[in-house]
Amino acid sequence: MNDDWNVVILHCHFERGGVTQVVCNHIRAICSLSPAPSIHLVAEDRISGLDDFAKATCRVHRVDGFDYDDQVVSPSDLSAKVDALVASLKQMLQDAGMSPGNTVLHWHNHSLGKNVAAADVISRLAGEGWRFLLQIHDFAEDCRPGNVRRLITSMELESPRHWGERIYPCGPRIHYASLTGGDASVLRQIGIDNDRVHTLPNSVRLDDDSNQDVSVQSDPVAIQKVRAAMRLPSDAEWTLYPVRGIRRKNVGEWLLLSRWVPANHYAGITLSPATPIEAESYRRWRSLGRQVAPRAIFDAGLSDQISFTDNLRASRFVLSTSVAEGFGMVYLEPWLAGRRVLARRIDGVVDDFRDAGVDLSGGYDAIPVPLDAPEHAKALQQYQVAVDQAYAGLPASFLVEAIAAAEVHLSPWENTQTLDFAMLTPQHQISILRQCSDDVGFEAACKEGSAPLLEAMKESNSGPREDQIRHNGEVIRNRFGLSAQADRLLHAYRMLLSIDDPPSLEHPASASQAFGRIVQSHRFFPCRTEDPIAG
């Protein structure tokens, strides 16, 4: 690799969100390299989420047809769309003076199904010698049945084998990356060579994280700001869920925990969603919260009087009830503000953090809800119906894989008299919340199954776990800081630029198993696919 090299970062858009934040962090890491490459960004028109550093250091190229598809692309139109995108990208690369020998095309979320032409465009360009790092943040196979249907329809994919062959192009000049070791393992399981799979965890930092010796006590100035902005009692304590309340954040469970935080606590969730279906779900939970969760505060991040860091520093601890994360920033970021995290542990996400030495004790794996025999049987049936409804319309061979994966996740609960709250349909969650509000004895029985979590909340309220907080802060800065990310990126880029093999295309060795393996590796939760939203 010589001093004259280029990195081109491609995504459908650079609006505010998880992918754009990862990209902005990558740009800072790449700029710290020596020699640093020229950095180019490719999107269509939506780029308002780029921070000032990215805008100052990168050249932005706008390519027509690169954004999300605004309608289903027919098979007859797909070929023309691919041709147009290939021609536009080649012209852009040529005009910018880039060549396959000195350029890495770092493409984000090509397989998600938001732009169905992406995989075919990559195959065409890779066949001509261009080098790709395909970074997957989210799988279409992971509870995104609408995306799966769009890909199957546009590409005329007849079976899971065709899915694996088409969606995941392979070759010596195509490497893959994921945010977690769990997703990297899945990529290897579907037959992508081990040497071509990289784990690129996001870097973790706070905007004002210059003081490494942060206070582990609630910030008295910050808590006064929060009390005033949220109109809370003068002695109120604060607990934060720092997320946008989309369906996978499992807001119903957060309402339940807002009932269980210590008596003097109020629990805030920071932001409302923007898309119609997510906003409708959020409004439903907010309306219900007024009835059954009087200490739940919605839109806690919208006040002009308090910043995100104020919200964090005002809190005694941070809660997270999310059932799915691409990376899991909420597990790490609060520790840098001196705040303990009590979170639902997500398989395949928290493993990396624990392996790195982050102490996540105090978190939980499930909220077991006691159900009598008829209600338990009904809940299991409702779960299976939710799976059927979510994947309705898929070809039979795909549907069989999705249903089989869901049954694996349901089986541990079949012979018990409890079911994880997150595995209940939202309608059943609402019923449980109302029952907790009306029946003290029933709520006490629910709490009994989550006694360790309640003890962790009580412990965090009575005094900070200074040893845990300081230990985790140090581990996170060292293992998930900017320098560590720069090293990982440089390793992946160097491997790609050192390849001398002639360009060629392959299929994943286990292409026929790709759809099933990915579906099975990510648990199904009814709250994620609820549509329409029930009252």
Summary of the structure (lengths in Angstrom):
residues: 535
radius of gyration: 23.6
end to end distance: 58.4
largest distance: 71.3
contacts: 1818
relative contact order: 0.14
helix: 50%
strand: 13%
